[in-house]
Amino acid sequence: MRLLIFDAFVFIFNSLEAPQLGNHMAFVAKKIFLTKGVGKHRERLSSFELALRNAGIAACNIVRVSSIFPPHCKLISRSEGLKHIKAGQVAFTVISENQTREPHRLIAAGVGLALPADKSMFGYLSEHHSFGESEEIAGEYTEELAAEMLATTLNVEFDPDLSWDEKKEVYRISNKIVRTMNITQSAVGDKRGLWTTVLAAAILIGEDD
């Protein structure tokens, strides 16, 4: 008897709910914006919360995703992107973070972006965090990661031993990669031993957000 009731419940659930679940699983971002932040506190979690606040996304329920920039998606400014954020909203996010409580230790976290010239193709987002790297060095490395992933997808030939500047010239000449960039946050560990958190993020926005 219990088995029959369970089977009936499963049938009703699949009949009524499956299409709705399918729609949610088909989410494809229409817009993306980049943001970053830093926070310091005696508690590790609180330092992360303060970094989220500094980035403007603390009110979101963040869901981490990996690294595809969808076809026909528009990159918008942080100020415009934050207008789409609602308190309690589930925000699909490519996020990189780093933390330390070691005084004077340099940390960085970045998200890189590489976009193809053909907007019907997808691009790449990359994450990188490091110790002892300046914001510029960590940012360039993050950007290079995204560009290399896109280049291999587009069959752009390059020597992996080239410098980043040399690779950028190869990509430019290929006419297949139209834009690369990064957003990176660095900080030095608090001298009093407070937890220091840095983060960088790409927030994916749906059509109705």
C-alpha positions in Angstrom: 0.0 0.0 0.0 2.8 2.4 1.0 4.6 1.6 -2.3 1.5 2.4 -4.4 1.1 5.7 -2.6 4.8 6.5 -3.1 4.5 5.6 -6.9 1.4 7.8 -7.2 3.2 10.7 -5.5 6.2 10.3 -7.8 3.9 10.3 -10.9 2.1 13.5 -9.8 5.4 15.2 -8.9 7.0 14.4 -12.3 3.8 15.4 -14.2 3.4 18.7 -12.5 6.8 19.9 -11.4 9.2 18.6 -14.0 8.5 21.3 -16.6 9.1 24.0 -14.0 12.4 22.4 -12.9 13.4 22.2 -16.5 12.9 25.9 -17.0 15.1 26.7 -14.1 17.8 24.4 -15.3 17.8 26.1 -18.7 18.9 29.4 -17.1 21.3 31.3 -19.5 22.6 34.7 -18.4 21.7 37.7 -20.5 24.0 40.1 -18.7 27.1 39.8 -16.6 28.9 42.4 -14.4 32.2 42.3 -12.5 32.8 43.4 -9.0 35.4 43.0 -6.2 35.8 43.7 -2.5 38.0 43.4 0.6 37.0 42.9 4.2 38.8 42.7 7.6 37.5 41.3 10.9 38.6 39.1 13.8 36.2 36.4 12.6 37.0 34.7 9.3 33.4 34.4 8.1 32.7 38.0 9.1 35.7 39.2 7.0 34.2 37.4 4.0 30.8 39.0 4.7 32.5 42.5 4.8 34.2 41.7 1.5 30.8 40.8 0.0 29.4 44.1 1.3 32.3 46.0 -0.2 31.6 44.3 -3.5 27.9 45.2 -3.3 26.6 41.6 -3.3 26.2 40.7 0.4 22.4 40.6 0.1 22.6 37.7 -2.5 22.4 34.0 -1.9 25.5 33.2 -4.0 25.7 29.9 -6.0 29.1 29.2 -7.4 29.3 28.3 -11.1 32.1 27.7 -13.5 33.4 29.6 -16.3 31.4 30.1 -19.5 30.4 33.6 -20.7 27.2 32.8 -22.7 26.7 33.6 -26.4 25.0 37.0 -26.9 25.5 37.9 -23.3 26.2 41.6 -22.5 28.9 42.8 -20.2 27.6 45.7 -18.1 29.1 48.0 -15.6 29.0 47.3 -11.8 26.7 50.3 -11.2 24.2 49.0 -13.8 24.5 45.4 -12.6 23.8 46.3 -8.9 20.5 47.7 -10.0 19.4 44.2 -10.9 20.3 42.8 -7.5 17.4 42.1 -5.0 17.7 41.1 -1.4 17.6 37.4 -1.0 18.1 36.8 -4.7 19.9 33.6 -5.8 22.9 34.9 -7.8 24.9 32.5 -10.0 28.4 33.7 -9.6 31.9 33.0 -10.8 33.9 33.9 -7.7 37.5 33.9 -6.6 38.5 34.6 -3.0 41.5 34.5 -0.7 42.0 35.0 3.0 44.8 35.4 5.5 45.3 36.3 9.1 49.1 36.6 8.7 50.2 40.2 9.2 51.6 42.0 6.1 51.0 39.0 3.9 50.0 40.0 0.3 47.0 38.2 -1.1 45.0 38.6 -4.3 42.0 37.1 -6.0 40.9 37.7 -9.6 38.4 36.8 -12.3 39.6 37.0 -15.9 37.4 37.4 -19.0 38.0 36.5 -22.7 35.3 37.3 -25.4 35.2 36.0 -28.9 34.7 38.3 -31.9 31.8 36.1 -33.0 29.0 36.9 -30.4 27.2 33.7 -31.2 30.2 31.8 -29.6 30.7 31.5 -25.9 33.6 33.1 -24.0 35.5 32.2 -20.9 35.7 33.4 -17.3 38.6 32.2 -15.1 39.4 32.4 -11.4 42.8 32.7 -9.7 43.9 33.5 -6.2 47.5 33.9 -5.0 49.9 34.8 -2.2 52.7 37.3 -2.7 51.5 38.6 -6.1 50.7 42.2 -6.8 47.2 43.1 -8.1 48.6 43.7 -11.5 50.5 40.4 -11.8 47.7 38.3 -10.4 45.2 40.1 -12.7 47.3 39.6 -15.8 47.7 35.9 -15.0 43.9 35.5 -14.5 43.2 37.3 -17.8 45.8 35.1 -19.5 44.1 31.9 -18.2 40.7 33.0 -19.7 42.3 33.9 -23.0 44.2 30.6 -23.3 41.0 28.6 -22.7 39.2 30.6 -25.4 42.1 30.4 -27.8 42.2 26.6 -27.6 38.5 26.5 -28.2 38.8 28.7 -31.3 41.9 26.8 -32.6 44.1 29.8 -32.3 47.7 28.6 -32.5 50.1 30.1 -30.0 53.3 29.2 -28.2 52.5 28.7 -24.5 56.0 30.0 -23.6 55.3 33.4 -25.0 54.9 36.3 -22.7 51.3 37.6 -22.1 52.0 40.7 -24.2 53.2 38.5 -27.1 50.2 36.2 -26.7 47.8 39.2 -26.8 49.4 40.2 -30.1 48.8 36.7 -31.5 45.2 36.9 -30.4 44.7 40.3 -31.9 46.1 39.2 -35.3 43.9 36.1 -35.3 40.7 38.4 -35.3 39.0 35.7 -33.2 39.4 37.1 -29.8 37.9 40.6 -29.4 38.5 41.4 -25.8 40.3 40.2 -22.7 40.2 41.8 -19.2 40.3 41.1 -15.5 39.0 42.3 -12.2 41.4 41.7 -9.3 41.5 42.6 -5.7 44.6 42.5 -3.6 45.3 43.4 0.1 48.0 43.1 2.7 47.2 41.1 5.8 46.1 43.2 8.8 49.0 44.1 11.1 46.9 43.2 14.1 46.2 39.7 12.9 42.6 40.2 11.8 41.3 38.0 9.0 41.7 39.8 5.7 39.5 38.6 2.8 39.7 39.6 -0.9 37.3 38.5 -3.6 36.5 39.1 -7.2 33.3 38.0 -8.9 31.3 37.9 -12.1 27.6 38.0 -11.4 25.3 36.3 -14.0 21.9 38.0 -14.5 18.9 36.4 -16.1 16.4 38.0 -18.5 13.9 38.8 -15.8 16.3 39.9 -13.0 
